[in-house]
Amino acid sequence: MIGLAEGAWVRASSVMFGGERLHVKIRRVWFGSALIALIVLIALCSACTTAPIHEPEYSQPGKDVVWVPTPAIMVDTMMDLAKVGADDYVIDLGSGDGRLVIAAARRGARALGVEYDDNLVRYARREADKAHVADKARFIKADQ
């Protein structure tokens, strides 16, 4: 092995060419490139990890007010009174854990939840997946 000024290592090999012995230096650039690619990949993967989703707590602080979940009986009553069905598009501003949006989607409606708290948005998306309505229930993080 022969060291280069750049710090890359090469291997010297003897090759016969036309009766003369030539020394061919083969750079091990692939090793350096692979190492750099691995470091970049690790850095990207660590940056892509998301924060864990925490279970929302009753009366947890929010931007302007505390979060209080709507009771299930009230959700069902609101859906019944509004006669929510497959032809409807429901928008819930301050959707919290997504229970109104998910209830509307269970009835066939397309629905959008707008929430300021990123954890609640991720929680609502996870709950929509569990309820098998993620194709109809959409959640976005926004400030009304």
NUTORMAR-860921 format. One record per atom (N, C-alpha, C): x, y, z; residue number from 1. Coordinates in nm, 2 decimals, m for minus. Example, Ala and Ser with C-alpha at 12.3 -4.5 7.8 and 13.67 -1.06 7.14 Angstrom:
<rec <1.32; m0.57; 0.78>; 1>
<rec <1.23; m0.45; 0.78>; 1>
<rec <1.32; m0.33; 0.78>; 1>
<rec <1.28; m0.22; 0.71>; 2>
<rec <1.37; m0.11; 0.71>; 2>
<rec <1.29; 0.00; 0.79>; 2>
! end
This chain:
<rec <0.08; m0.12; 0.00>; 1>
<rec <0.00; 0.00; 0.00>; 1>
<rec <0.09; 0.12; 0.00>; 1>
<rec <0.05; 0.22; m0.07>; 2>
<rec <0.12; 0.35; m0.08>; 2>
<rec <0.02; 0.46; m0.04>; 2>
<rec <0.06; 0.55; 0.04>; 3>
<rec <m0.02; 0.66; 0.08>; 3>
<rec <m0.01; 0.78; m0.01>; 3>
<rec <m0.12; 0.85; m0.03>; 4>
<rec <m0.12; 0.97; m0.12>; 4>
<rec <m0.13; 1.09; m0.03>; 4>
<rec <m0.10; 1.20; m0.09>; 5>
<rec <m0.11; 1.33; m0.02>; 5>
<rec <m0.25; 1.36; 0.03>; 5>
<rec <m0.35; 1.32; m0.05>; 6>
<rec <m0.49; 1.35; m0.02>; 6>
<rec <m0.54; 1.26; 0.10>; 6>
<rec <m0.47; 1.16; 0.13>; 7>
<rec <m0.51; 1.07; 0.24>; 7>
<rec <m0.58; 0.95; 0.19>; 7>
<rec <m0.60; 0.94; 0.05>; 8>
<rec <m0.66; 0.82; 0.00>; 8>
<rec <m0.55; 0.71; m0.02>; 8>
<rec <m0.58; 0.59; 0.00>; 9>
<rec <m0.48; 0.49; m0.02>; 9>
<rec <m0.49; 0.42; m0.15>; 9>
<rec <m0.38; 0.38; m0.21>; 10>
<rec <m0.37; 0.32; m0.34>; 10>
<rec <m0.30; 0.18; m0.32>; 10>
<rec <m0.32; 0.10; m0.41>; 11>
<rec <m0.25; m0.03; m0.42>; 11>
<rec <m0.17; m0.03; m0.54>; 11>
<rec <m0.04; m0.06; m0.53>; 12>
<rec <0.05; m0.07; m0.65>; 12>
<rec <0.05; m0.21; m0.70>; 12>
<rec <0.02; m0.23; m0.83>; 13>
<rec <0.02; m0.36; m0.89>; 13>
<rec <0.12; m0.36; m1.01>; 13>
<rec <0.18; m0.47; m1.03>; 14>
<rec <0.27; m0.48; m1.14>; 14>
<rec <0.20; m0.54; m1.26>; 14>
<rec <0.21; m0.48; m1.37>; 15>
<rec <0.14; m0.54; m1.49>; 15>
<rec <0.24; m0.54; m1.60>; 15>
<rec <0.24; m0.65; m1.68>; 16>
<rec <0.33; m0.67; m1.79>; 16>
<rec <0.26; m0.61; m1.91>; 16>
<rec <0.33; m0.52; m1.98>; 17>
<rec <0.27; m0.46; m2.10>; 17>
<rec <0.38; m0.45; m2.21>; 17>
<rec <0.37; m0.52; m2.32>; 18>
<rec <0.48; m0.51; m2.42>; 18>
<rec <0.61; m0.55; m2.37>; 18>
<rec <0.62; m0.65; m2.28>; 19>
<rec <0.75; m0.69; m2.23>; 19>
<rec <0.81; m0.60; m2.12>; 19>
<rec <0.74; m0.49; m2.09>; 20>
<rec <0.78; m0.40; m1.98>; 20>
<rec <0.69; m0.41; m1.86>; 20>
<rec <0.75; m0.40; m1.75>; 21>
<rec <0.67; m0.40; m1.62>; 21>
<rec <0.62; m0.26; m1.59>; 21>
<rec <0.49; m0.24; m1.58>; 22>
<rec <0.44; m0.11; m1.55>; 22>
<rec <0.37; m0.12; m1.41>; 22>
<rec <0.38; m0.02; m1.33>; 23>
<rec <0.32; m0.01; m1.20>; 23>
<rec <0.19; 0.07; m1.22>; 23>
<rec <0.08; 0.00; m1.19>; 24>
<rec <m0.05; 0.06; m1.20>; 24>
<rec <m0.10; 0.09; m1.06>; 24>
<rec <m0.14; 0.21; m1.04>; 25>
<rec <m0.20; 0.25; m0.91>; 25>
<rec <m0.35; 0.25; m0.91>; 25>
<rec <m0.40; 0.17; m0.83>; 26>
<rec <m0.55; 0.16; m0.82>; 26>
<rec <m0.60; 0.23; m0.70>; 26>
<rec <m0.67; 0.34; m0.72>; 27>
<rec <m0.72; 0.42; m0.60>; 27>
<rec <m0.84; 0.34; m0.53>; 27>
<rec <m0.84; 0.36; m0.41>; 28>
<rec <m0.95; 0.30; m0.33>; 28>
<rec <m1.05; 0.41; m0.30>; 28>
<rec <m1.09; 0.48; m0.41>; 29>
<rec <m1.19; 0.59; m0.39>; 29>
<rec <m1.32; 0.53; m0.35>; 29>
<rec <m1.35; 0.41; m0.40>; 30>
<rec <m1.48; 0.35; m0.37>; 30>
<rec <m1.50; 0.34; m0.22>; 30>
<rec <m1.39; 0.31; m0.15>; 31>
<rec <m1.41; 0.29; m0.01>; 31>
<rec <m1.44; 0.43; 0.06>; 31>
<rec <m1.37; 0.53; 0.02>; 32>
<rec <m1.40; 0.67; 0.07>; 32>
<rec <m1.54; 0.71; 0.03>; 32>
<rec <m1.58; 0.69; m0.09>; 33>
<rec <m1.71; 0.73; m0.14>; 33>
<rec <m1.82; 0.65; m0.06>; 33>
<rec <m1.80; 0.52; m0.04>; 34>
<rec <m1.90; 0.44; 0.04>; 34>
<rec <m1.91; 0.49; 0.18>; 34>
<rec <m1.79; 0.53; 0.24>; 35>
<rec <m1.79; 0.57; 0.38>; 35>
<rec <m1.87; 0.71; 0.39>; 35>
<rec <m1.84; 0.80; 0.29>; 36>
<rec <m1.91; 0.93; 0.29>; 36>
<rec <m2.06; 0.90; 0.27>; 36>
<rec <m2.10; 0.82; 0.18>; 37>
<rec <m2.24; 0.79; 0.15>; 37>
<rec <m2.31; 0.73; 0.28>; 37>
<rec <m2.24; 0.65; 0.35>; 38>
<rec <m2.29; 0.59; 0.47>; 38>
<rec <m2.32; 0.70; 0.58>; 38>
<rec <m2.22; 0.79; 0.60>; 39>
<rec <m2.23; 0.89; 0.69>; 39>
<rec <m2.35; 0.98; 0.66>; 39>
<rec <m2.36; 1.02; 0.53>; 40>
<rec <m2.48; 1.10; 0.49>; 40>
<rec <m2.61; 1.03; 0.51>; 40>
<rec <m2.62; 0.90; 0.48>; 41>
<rec <m2.74; 0.82; 0.50>; 41>
<rec <m2.78; 0.82; 0.65>; 41>
<rec <m2.68; 0.80; 0.74>; 42>
<rec <m2.71; 0.80; 0.88>; 42>
<rec <m2.76; 0.93; 0.93>; 42>
<rec <m2.69; 1.04; 0.88>; 43>
<rec <m2.74; 1.17; 0.92>; 43>
<rec <m2.88; 1.20; 0.87>; 43>
<rec <m2.91; 1.16; 0.75>; 44>
<rec <m3.05; 1.18; 0.70>; 44>
<rec <m3.15; 1.10; 0.77>; 44>
<rec <m3.12; 0.98; 0.81>; 45>
<rec <m3.21; 0.89; 0.88>; 45>
<rec <m3.23; 0.94; 1.02>; 45>
<rec <m3.13; 1.00; 1.08>; 46>
<rec <m3.15; 1.05; 1.22>; 46>
<rec <m3.23; 1.18; 1.21>; 46>
<rec <m3.22; 1.25; 1.11>; 47>
<rec <m3.30; 1.38; 1.09>; 47>
<rec <m3.45; 1.35; 1.06>; 47>
<rec <m3.47; 1.23; 1.00>; 48>
<rec <m3.61; 1.19; 0.96>; 48>
<rec <m3.69; 1.13; 1.08>; 48>
<rec <m3.63; 1.10; 1.18>; 49>
<rec <m3.71; 1.04; 1.29>; 49>
<rec <m3.81; 1.14; 1.35>; 49>
<rec <m3.93; 1.09; 1.37>; 50>
<rec <m4.03; 1.18; 1.43>; 50>
<rec <m4.04; 1.17; 1.58>; 50>
<rec <m4.09; 1.27; 1.64>; 51>
<rec <m4.11; 1.27; 1.78>; 51>
<rec <m4.22; 1.17; 1.81>; 51>
<rec <m4.21; 1.10; 1.93>; 52>
<rec <m4.31; 1.01; 1.97>; 52>
<rec <m4.45; 1.08; 1.98>; 52>
<rec <m4.55; 1.00; 1.96>; 53>
<rec <m4.69; 1.05; 1.97>; 53>
<rec <m4.73; 1.02; 2.12>; 53>
<rec <m4.77; 1.13; 2.19>; 54>
<rec <m4.81; 1.12; 2.33>; 54>
<rec <m4.96; 1.12; 2.33>; 54>
<rec <m5.01; 1.03; 2.42>; 55>
<rec <m5.16; 1.03; 2.44>; 55>
<rec <m5.20; 1.17; 2.50>; 55>
<rec <m5.31; 1.23; 2.43>; 56>
<rec <m5.35; 1.36; 2.48>; 56>
<rec <m5.41; 1.34; 2.62>; 56>
<rec <m5.39; 1.45; 2.70>; 57>
<rec <m5.44; 1.45; 2.84>; 57>
<rec <m5.55; 1.55; 2.85>; 57>
<rec <m5.66; 1.51; 2.93>; 58>
<rec <m5.77; 1.60; 2.95>; 58>
<rec <m5.72; 1.73; 3.01>; 58>
<rec <m5.76; 1.84; 2.95>; 59>
<rec <m5.73; 1.98; 3.00>; 59>
<rec <m5.58; 2.02; 2.98>; 59>
<rec <m5.52; 1.95; 2.88>; 60>
<rec <m5.38; 1.99; 2.85>; 60>
<rec <m5.37; 2.13; 2.79>; 60>
<rec <m5.27; 2.20; 2.82>; 61>
<rec <m5.26; 2.34; 2.77>; 61>
<rec <m5.25; 2.34; 2.62>; 61>
<rec <m5.32; 2.44; 2.56>; 62>
<rec <m5.31; 2.46; 2.41>; 62>
<rec <m5.26; 2.59; 2.38>; 62>
<rec <m5.28; 2.64; 2.26>; 63>
<rec <m5.23; 2.77; 2.22>; 63>
<rec <m5.31; 2.88; 2.29>; 63>
<rec <m5.44; 2.88; 2.29>; 64>
<rec <m5.52; 2.98; 2.35>; 64>
<rec <m5.61; 2.92; 2.46>; 64>
<rec <m5.64; 2.80; 2.45>; 65>
<rec <m5.73; 2.74; 2.55>; 65>
<rec <m5.68; 2.60; 2.58>; 65>
<rec <m5.73; 2.54; 2.69>; 66>
<rec <m5.70; 2.40; 2.72>; 66>
<rec <m5.78; 2.30; 2.63>; 66>
<rec <m5.72; 2.18; 2.61>; 67>
<rec <m5.79; 2.09; 2.52>; 67>
<rec <m5.88; 2.00; 2.61>; 67>
<rec <m6.00; 1.99; 2.57>; 68>
<rec <m6.10; 1.90; 2.64>; 68>
<rec <m6.17; 1.82; 2.53>; 68>
<rec <m6.16; 1.69; 2.54>; 69>
<rec <m6.22; 1.61; 2.43>; 69>
<rec <m6.38; 1.61; 2.43>; 69>
<rec <m6.44; 1.61; 2.32>; 70>
<rec <m6.58; 1.60; 2.31>; 70>
<rec <m6.63; 1.46; 2.34>; 70>
<rec <m6.72; 1.44; 2.44>; 71>
<rec <m6.77; 1.31; 2.47>; 71>
<rec <m6.83; 1.24; 2.35>; 71>
<rec <m6.82; 1.11; 2.34>; 72>
<rec <m6.86; 1.03; 2.23>; 72>
<rec <m7.01; 1.04; 2.20>; 72>
<rec <m7.09; 1.05; 2.31>; 73>
<rec <m7.24; 1.07; 2.29>; 73>
<rec <m7.27; 1.20; 2.22>; 73>
<rec <m7.19; 1.30; 2.25>; 74>
<rec <m7.21; 1.43; 2.19>; 74>
<rec <m7.17; 1.43; 2.04>; 74>
<rec <m7.06; 1.36; 2.01>; 75>
<rec <m7.01; 1.34; 1.87>; 75>
<rec <m7.12; 1.27; 1.79>; 75>
<rec <m7.18; 1.16; 1.84>; 76>
<rec <m7.28; 1.09; 1.77>; 76>
<rec <m7.40; 1.18; 1.75>; 76>
<rec <m7.44; 1.25; 1.85>; 77>
<rec <m7.56; 1.34; 1.84>; 77>
<rec <m7.54; 1.45; 1.74>; 77>
<rec <m7.42; 1.51; 1.73>; 78>
<rec <m7.39; 1.61; 1.63>; 78>
<rec <m7.40; 1.55; 1.49>; 78>
<rec <m7.34; 1.43; 1.47>; 79>
<rec <m7.34; 1.37; 1.34>; 79>
<rec <m7.49; 1.34; 1.30>; 79>
<rec <m7.57; 1.29; 1.40>; 80>
<rec <m7.71; 1.26; 1.37>; 80>
<rec <m7.79; 1.39; 1.33>; 80>
<rec <m7.77; 1.49; 1.41>; 81>
<rec <m7.85; 1.62; 1.39>; 81>
<rec <m7.81; 1.68; 1.26>; 81>
<rec <m7.68; 1.67; 1.22>; 82>
<rec <m7.64; 1.73; 1.09>; 82>
<rec <m7.66; 1.63; 0.97>; 82>
<rec <m7.71; 1.51; 1.01>; 83>
<rec <m7.73; 1.41; 0.90>; 83>
<rec <m7.61; 1.39; 0.81>; 83>
<rec <m7.50; 1.38; 0.87>; 84>
<rec <m7.37; 1.36; 0.79>; 84>
<rec <m7.38; 1.23; 0.72>; 84>
<rec <m7.35; 1.24; 0.59>; 85>
<rec <m7.34; 1.12; 0.50>; 85>
<rec <m7.24; 1.13; 0.40>; 85>
<rec <m7.24; 1.04; 0.30>; 86>
<rec <m7.14; 1.02; 0.20>; 86>
<rec <m7.13; 1.14; 0.11>; 86>
<rec <m7.23; 1.22; 0.10>; 87>
<rec <m7.22; 1.34; 0.01>; 87>
<rec <m7.17; 1.47; 0.08>; 87>
<rec <m7.13; 1.46; 0.20>; 88>
<rec <m7.09; 1.57; 0.28>; 88>
<rec <m6.94; 1.58; 0.29>; 88>
<rec <m6.89; 1.71; 0.32>; 89>
<rec <m6.75; 1.74; 0.34>; 89>
<rec <m6.75; 1.82; 0.47>; 89>
<rec <m6.69; 1.76; 0.58>; 90>
<rec <m6.69; 1.82; 0.71>; 90>
<rec <m6.56; 1.88; 0.74>; 90>
<rec <m6.56; 2.00; 0.79>; 91>
<rec <m6.43; 2.06; 0.83>; 91>
<rec <m6.44; 2.10; 0.98>; 91>
<rec <m6.34; 2.05; 1.06>; 92>
<rec <m6.34; 2.08; 1.20>; 92>
<rec <m6.22; 2.16; 1.24>; 92>
<rec <m6.24; 2.29; 1.27>; 93>
<rec <m6.14; 2.38; 1.31>; 93>
<rec <m6.11; 2.36; 1.46>; 93>
<rec <m5.98; 2.33; 1.49>; 94>
<rec <m5.95; 2.29; 1.63>; 94>
<rec <m5.99; 2.15; 1.66>; 94>
<rec <m5.95; 2.06; 1.57>; 95>
<rec <m6.00; 1.92; 1.57>; 95>
<rec <m5.95; 1.84; 1.68>; 95>
<rec <m5.85; 1.88; 1.75>; 96>
<rec <m5.80; 1.81; 1.87>; 96>
<rec <m5.75; 1.67; 1.83>; 96>
<rec <m5.81; 1.57; 1.90>; 97>
<rec <m5.77; 1.43; 1.87>; 97>
<rec <m5.84; 1.37; 1.75>; 97>
<rec <m5.92; 1.45; 1.68>; 98>
<rec <m5.98; 1.40; 1.55>; 98>
<rec <m6.11; 1.33; 1.56>; 98>
<rec <m6.17; 1.32; 1.68>; 99>
<rec <m6.29; 1.23; 1.69>; 99>
<rec <m6.41; 1.28; 1.61>; 99>
<rec <m6.43; 1.41; 1.58>; 100>
<rec <m6.54; 1.45; 1.50>; 100>
<rec <m6.51; 1.42; 1.35>; 100>
<rec <m6.39; 1.44; 1.31>; 101>
<rec <m6.35; 1.41; 1.17>; 101>
<rec <m6.36; 1.26; 1.14>; 101>
<rec <m6.31; 1.18; 1.24>; 102>
<rec <m6.32; 1.03; 1.22>; 102>
<rec <m6.46; 0.98; 1.22>; 102>
<rec <m6.55; 1.04; 1.31>; 103>
<rec <m6.69; 1.00; 1.31>; 103>
<rec <m6.76; 1.03; 1.18>; 103>
<rec <m6.73; 1.15; 1.12>; 104>
<rec <m6.78; 1.19; 0.99>; 104>
<rec <m6.73; 1.09; 0.88>; 104>
<rec <m6.61; 1.06; 0.89>; 105>
<rec <m6.55; 0.97; 0.79>; 105>
<rec <m6.61; 0.83; 0.80>; 105>
<rec <m6.64; 0.78; 0.92>; 106>
<rec <m6.71; 0.65; 0.94>; 106>
<rec <m6.84; 0.65; 0.88>; 106>
<rec <m6.91; 0.77; 0.87>; 107>
<rec <m7.04; 0.78; 0.80>; 107>
<rec <m7.03; 0.80; 0.65>; 107>
<rec <m6.91; 0.79; 0.60>; 108>
<rec <m6.89; 0.80; 0.46>; 108>
<rec <m6.85; 0.94; 0.41>; 108>
<rec <m6.85; 1.04; 0.49>; 109>
<rec <m6.82; 1.18; 0.45>; 109>
<rec <m6.67; 1.19; 0.44>; 109>
<rec <m6.63; 1.28; 0.35>; 110>
<rec <m6.49; 1.32; 0.35>; 110>
<rec <m6.48; 1.43; 0.46>; 110>
<rec <m6.36; 1.44; 0.53>; 111>
<rec <m6.35; 1.53; 0.64>; 111>
<rec <m6.21; 1.58; 0.65>; 111>
<rec <m6.20; 1.70; 0.70>; 112>
<rec <m6.07; 1.77; 0.72>; 112>
<rec <m6.07; 1.82; 0.87>; 112>
<rec <m5.96; 1.79; 0.94>; 113>
<rec <m5.94; 1.84; 1.07>; 113>
<rec <m5.82; 1.94; 1.07>; 113>
<rec <m5.84; 2.06; 1.12>; 114>
<rec <m5.73; 2.16; 1.13>; 114>
<rec <m5.70; 2.18; 1.28>; 114>
<rec <m5.57; 2.16; 1.31>; 115>
<rec <m5.53; 2.16; 1.45>; 115>
<rec <m5.39; 2.23; 1.46>; 115>
<rec <m5.38; 2.31; 1.57>; 116>
<rec <m5.25; 2.38; 1.59>; 116>
<rec <m5.14; 2.29; 1.65>; 116>
<rec <m5.18; 2.20; 1.74>; 117>
<rec <m5.09; 2.11; 1.82>; 117>
<rec <m5.04; 2.00; 1.73>; 117>
<rec <m4.91; 1.99; 1.70>; 118>
<rec <m4.86; 1.89; 1.61>; 118>
<rec <m4.88; 1.75; 1.67>; 118>
<rec <m4.87; 1.73; 1.80>; 119>
<rec <m4.89; 1.60; 1.86>; 119>
<rec <m5.03; 1.55; 1.84>; 119>
<rec <m5.13; 1.64; 1.85>; 120>
<rec <m5.27; 1.61; 1.83>; 120>
<rec <m5.29; 1.57; 1.68>; 120>
<rec <m5.23; 1.64; 1.59>; 121>
<rec <m5.24; 1.61; 1.45>; 121>
<rec <m5.19; 1.47; 1.42>; 121>
<rec <m5.07; 1.44; 1.47>; 122>
<rec <m5.02; 1.30; 1.45>; 122>
<rec <m5.10; 1.20; 1.52>; 122>
<rec <m5.15; 1.23; 1.64>; 123>
<rec <m5.24; 1.14; 1.71>; 123>
<rec <m5.37; 1.11; 1.63>; 123>
<rec <m5.43; 1.22; 1.58>; 124>
<rec <m5.55; 1.20; 1.50>; 124>
<rec <m5.53; 1.12; 1.38>; 124>
<rec <m5.42; 1.14; 1.31>; 125>
<rec <m5.39; 1.06; 1.19>; 125>
<rec <m5.37; 0.91; 1.23>; 125>
<rec <m5.31; 0.89; 1.34>; 126>
<rec <m5.29; 0.75; 1.38>; 126>
<rec <m5.43; 0.68; 1.41>; 126>
<rec <m5.51; 0.76; 1.48>; 127>
<rec <m5.65; 0.71; 1.51>; 127>
<rec <m5.73; 0.69; 1.39>; 127>
<rec <m5.72; 0.77; 1.29>; 128>
<rec <m5.79; 0.75; 1.16>; 128>
<rec <m5.74; 0.63; 1.09>; 128>
<rec <m5.61; 0.60; 1.10>; 129>
<rec <m5.56; 0.47; 1.05>; 129>
<rec <m5.62; 0.36; 1.12>; 129>
<rec <m5.62; 0.36; 1.25>; 130>
<rec <m5.68; 0.25; 1.33>; 130>
<rec <m5.82; 0.23; 1.30>; 130>
<rec <m5.90; 0.34; 1.27>; 131>
<rec <m6.04; 0.33; 1.24>; 131>
<rec <m6.06; 0.29; 1.09>; 131>
<rec <m5.96; 0.28; 1.01>; 132>
<rec <m5.96; 0.25; 0.87>; 132>
<rec <m6.04; 0.35; 0.79>; 132>
<rec <m6.02; 0.48; 0.82>; 133>
<rec <m6.09; 0.59; 0.75>; 133>
<rec <m5.98; 0.69; 0.70>; 133>
<rec <m5.86; 0.66; 0.70>; 134>
<rec <m5.75; 0.75; 0.67>; 134>
<rec <m5.77; 0.80; 0.52>; 134>
<rec <m5.84; 0.73; 0.44>; 135>
<rec <m5.86; 0.77; 0.30>; 135>
<rec <m5.96; 0.88; 0.29>; 135>
<rec <m6.05; 0.90; 0.40>; 136>
<rec <m6.15; 1.00; 0.40>; 136>
<rec <m6.13; 1.11; 0.50>; 136>
<rec <m6.05; 1.08; 0.60>; 137>
<rec <m6.02; 1.18; 0.71>; 137>
<rec <m5.88; 1.23; 0.69>; 137>
<rec <m5.87; 1.36; 0.68>; 138>
<rec <m5.73; 1.43; 0.66>; 138>
<rec <m5.71; 1.53; 0.77>; 138>
<rec <m5.59; 1.54; 0.82>; 139>
<rec <m5.56; 1.63; 0.93>; 139>
<rec <m5.44; 1.71; 0.89>; 139>
<rec <m5.45; 1.84; 0.91>; 140>
<rec <m5.34; 1.93; 0.89>; 140>
<rec <m5.30; 2.01; 1.01>; 140>
<rec <m5.18; 2.05; 1.02>; 141>
<rec <m5.14; 2.14; 1.13>; 141>
<rec <m5.14; 2.28; 1.08>; 141>
<rec <m5.22; 2.37; 1.14>; 142>
<rec <m5.23; 2.50; 1.10>; 142>
<rec <m5.29; 2.59; 1.21>; 142>
<rec <m5.27; 2.72; 1.20>; 143>
<rec <m5.32; 2.81; 1.30>; 143>
<rec <m5.43; 2.89; 1.24>; 143>
<rec <m5.55; 2.87; 1.29>; 144>
<rec <m5.67; 2.94; 1.23>; 144>
<rec <m5.65; 3.09; 1.25>; 144>
! end
